[in-house]
Amino acid sequence: MNPSRRPLIAGNWKMFHGGRKGVELAQECATFAGGLPGVDIVVAPPFTALAAVASVLEGSPVGLAAQNVYPKDEGAFTGEISPPMLKECGCSWVIVGHSERREHFGERNTFVAEKVAATLQAGLLPIVCVGESLAQRQANETLLIVKQQVDAFLDILAQSKAAVAIAYEPVWAIGTGKVAGPAEAEEVHAAIRTWLSTRDEGLAARTRILYGGSVKPDNAAALLACPNVDGALVGGASLDAGSFSAIARAAAK
């Protein structure tokens, strides 16, 4: 990690803990986060738990993120949630373009870019996800695919002065127990930083690039030691306060 950028550890709860369990987990996160002043910690519960978790986290150092957003402020879009709704609910972050949204719901790069723009317009910070599939990695297309994904929203980020985050999440490593090694992760993170720098030096300097893909307490330290890895987007391990806090402590070191 670069000491000029505070590490960011974000927990994506996915479709778990949408009620009382989410409130209890948020309380545990608020407790341990108080002892880690050098790390930014964010949790992303399901929509059903956002308001309750926001209440629990009020006054704590833990930020609140939504797992998804629809790129319109209001309208006849049954079942969707707008950026202003999320902000009013207490969110400051939104996960955008997660690989599961791309894979299971057909979200294309252009739609992800629309979400990034709408999120920033509402005064929220996106954690924009990019990453390649196993077949693409085996075909040596990792950087090609990731660059296409980044290029879709690069100009939008450059036009904003917000300190956003990009999460590199190799699709083949999400929830599989597989993980990109530190060298593999750093290669992609460094490439993303270079693309940002080519567009705008300030953008490259302020953007935190997170690694996401089966991050656990036993591999977090090695990944977070990479120069261009500024934190982690944590999936399954964020559902356990002990594991999540261990990852956050690794970032603090």
C-alpha positions in Angstrom: 0.0 0.0 0.0 1.0 3.6 -0.6 1.1 5.5 2.7 -0.4 8.5 1.0 -3.7 6.6 0.6 -5.6 5.4 3.6 -6.4 1.7 3.3 -10.1 0.9 2.6 -11.6 -2.4 3.7 -15.1 -2.9 2.4 -17.4 -5.8 3.4 -19.9 -7.0 0.8 -22.5 -9.0 2.6 -24.2 -10.1 -0.6 -27.6 -11.8 -0.1 -27.0 -12.5 3.6 -27.9 -10.8 6.9 -30.7 -8.7 5.7 -32.4 -8.2 9.1 -31.5 -8.8 12.8 -28.2 -10.6 12.0 -27.1 -7.6 9.9 -27.8 -5.2 12.8 -25.8 -7.4 15.2 -22.9 -7.7 12.7 -22.9 -4.0 12.2 -22.6 -3.4 15.9 -19.6 -5.7 16.1 -18.0 -3.9 13.2 -18.6 -0.5 14.8 -16.9 -1.8 18.0 -13.7 -3.1 16.4 -13.4 -0.2 14.0 -13.0 2.2 16.9 -9.6 0.7 17.5 -8.4 1.1 13.9 -8.2 4.8 13.3 -5.8 4.4 10.3 -8.2 2.3 8.2 -11.5 3.2 6.5 -14.0 0.5 7.0 -17.2 0.1 5.0 -20.0 -2.4 5.1 -22.5 -3.2 2.4 -25.7 -4.9 3.7 -28.7 -5.9 1.6 -31.2 -3.2 0.9 -33.5 -4.5 3.6 -31.0 -3.8 6.3 -29.6 -0.5 5.2 -31.8 1.8 7.3 -31.4 -0.3 10.4 -27.6 -0.6 10.0 -27.3 3.1 9.3 -28.9 3.7 12.7 -26.5 1.4 14.4 -23.4 2.9 12.7 -24.4 6.5 13.4 -21.5 8.2 15.2 -19.1 5.3 14.4 -16.2 5.4 11.9 -17.8 2.7 9.8 -19.2 3.8 6.4 -22.3 2.4 4.8 -22.5 1.1 1.2 -25.3 -0.2 -1.0 -24.6 -3.3 -3.1 -26.3 -1.9 -6.2 -28.1 1.1 -7.6 -30.3 2.1 -10.6 -29.1 5.1 -12.5 -32.3 7.2 -12.3 -33.3 9.6 -9.5 -37.0 8.4 -9.6 -39.6 7.0 -11.9 -41.6 3.9 -12.9 -38.8 1.4 -12.2 -40.5 -1.1 -10.0 -38.1 -2.9 -7.6 -35.2 -0.5 -8.2 -33.4 1.8 -5.8 -32.1 5.3 -6.8 -29.0 7.1 -5.7 -30.9 9.8 -3.8 -32.8 7.1 -1.9 -29.5 5.5 -0.9 -28.1 8.8 0.3 -31.2 9.6 2.3 -31.0 6.1 3.8 -27.5 6.9 5.2 -25.2 5.5 2.5 -22.0 7.2 1.4 -20.8 4.4 -0.9 -22.2 2.2 -3.6 -20.7 -1.0 -5.1 -21.1 -0.7 -8.8 -20.6 -3.3 -11.5 -19.9 -6.3 -9.3 -19.0 -9.4 -11.3 -22.1 -11.1 -10.1 -24.2 -8.2 -11.5 -22.4 -8.5 -14.8 -22.6 -12.3 -14.9 -26.1 -13.0 -13.6 -28.0 -9.8 -14.6 -26.2 -9.0 -17.9 -24.8 -5.6 -16.8 -22.6 -4.3 -19.6 -19.8 -1.8 -19.4 -22.0 1.1 -20.7 -24.7 0.4 -18.0 -22.0 0.2 -15.3 -20.7 3.6 -16.5 -24.3 5.1 -16.2 -24.4 3.9 -12.7 -21.0 5.4 -11.9 -22.2 8.8 -13.3 -25.5 8.7 -11.4 -23.8 7.7 -8.1 -21.3 10.6 -8.3 -24.1 13.0 -9.3 -25.9 12.1 -6.1 -22.8 12.8 -4.0 -22.1 9.1 -3.3 -18.8 7.4 -3.9 -18.7 4.3 -6.1 -16.6 1.2 -5.6 -16.4 0.2 -9.3 -15.7 -3.5 -9.9 -13.7 -4.9 -12.8 -12.2 -8.3 -13.5 -11.7 -11.1 -15.9 -13.2 -14.6 -16.1 -11.1 -17.8 -15.9 -11.3 -18.4 -19.6 -10.1 -14.8 -20.3 -7.2 -15.2 -17.9 -6.2 -18.5 -19.5 -6.4 -16.8 -22.9 -4.0 -14.1 -21.6 -6.7 -11.4 -22.0 -6.7 -10.2 -18.4 -5.4 -6.7 -19.1 -7.3 -6.3 -22.3 -10.6 -7.1 -20.6 -9.9 -5.0 -17.5 -8.8 -2.1 -19.6 -12.1 -2.2 -21.6 -14.0 -2.2 -18.3 -12.0 0.8 -16.9 -12.2 2.8 -20.1 -16.0 2.7 -20.0 -16.0 4.9 -16.9 -12.6 6.5 -16.9 -13.7 9.9 -18.3 -16.5 10.0 -15.8 -14.1 9.6 -12.9 -11.7 12.1 -14.4 -14.4 14.7 -14.5 -15.1 14.3 -10.8 -12.7 15.2 -8.0 -14.2 12.6 -5.7 -11.9 10.0 -4.1 -13.5 6.9 -5.6 -12.4 3.3 -5.4 -11.9 0.6 -8.0 -12.0 -3.0 -7.0 -10.1 -5.6 -9.1 -12.0 -8.8 -8.6 -10.9 -11.7 -10.8 -14.1 -13.5 -11.4 -12.5 -16.9 -11.1 -11.4 -16.1 -7.5 -14.8 -14.9 -6.1 -16.2 -17.4 -3.6 -14.1 -20.2 -5.0 -11.3 -20.2 -2.4 -8.9 -19.4 -5.2 -7.0 -16.2 -5.0 -4.7 -14.2 -7.3 -1.2 -14.2 -5.7 0.3 -10.9 -4.7 2.3 -10.7 -7.9 -0.8 -11.4 -10.1 -2.8 -8.8 -8.1 -0.1 -6.2 -8.3 0.3 -6.6 -12.0 -3.3 -5.7 -12.6 -3.5 -3.0 -9.9 -0.3 -1.3 -11.3 -1.8 -1.4 -14.8 -5.0 0.3 -13.6 -3.0 2.9 -11.8 -1.1 3.6 -15.0 -4.3 3.9 -17.0 -5.6 6.4 -14.5 -2.4 8.3 -14.5 -2.4 8.6 -18.3 -5.8 10.2 -18.0 -5.1 12.3 -14.9 -2.3 12.2 -12.4 -4.5 13.5 -9.6 -7.1 10.8 -10.3 -4.4 8.1 -10.1 -3.1 9.5 -6.8 -6.4 9.7 -5.0 -8.2 6.6 -6.3 -7.9 3.6 -4.0 -7.6 0.3 -5.9 -8.9 -2.6 -3.9 -8.4 -6.4 -4.4 -11.5 -8.6 -4.2 -11.5 -12.3 -4.6 -11.6 -14.7 -1.6 -9.7 -12.3 0.7 -9.2 -14.0 4.1 -7.2 -13.3 7.2 -4.5 -15.7 6.1 -3.8 -14.1 2.7 -4.7 -10.4 3.4 -1.3 -9.3 4.7 0.5 -10.5 1.6 -2.0 -8.9 -0.8 -2.1 -5.6 1.1 1.6 -5.3 1.1 1.6 -4.8 -2.7 2.4 -1.2 -3.6 -0.8 -0.6 -5.6 -3.2 -2.6 -3.4 -5.0 0.0 -1.3 -7.4 -2.3 0.5 -9.9 -5.1 -0.1 -13.4 -5.8 -1.1 -14.2 -8.7 1.1 -17.1 -11.1 0.5 -17.6 -14.2 2.7 -15.0 -13.3 5.3 -16.9 -10.0 6.0 -19.9 -12.0 7.4 -17.8 -12.9 10.4 -16.7 -10.0 12.6 -13.6 -11.8 13.7 -12.4 -12.6 10.2 -13.3 -9.1 9.0 -11.5 -7.4 11.8 -8.4 -9.5 11.2 -8.3 -8.3 7.6 -8.8 -4.7 8.7 -5.9 -5.1 11.2 -3.7 -6.5 8.5 -4.4 -3.3 6.6 -3.6 -1.2 9.6 -0.1 -2.7 9.7 
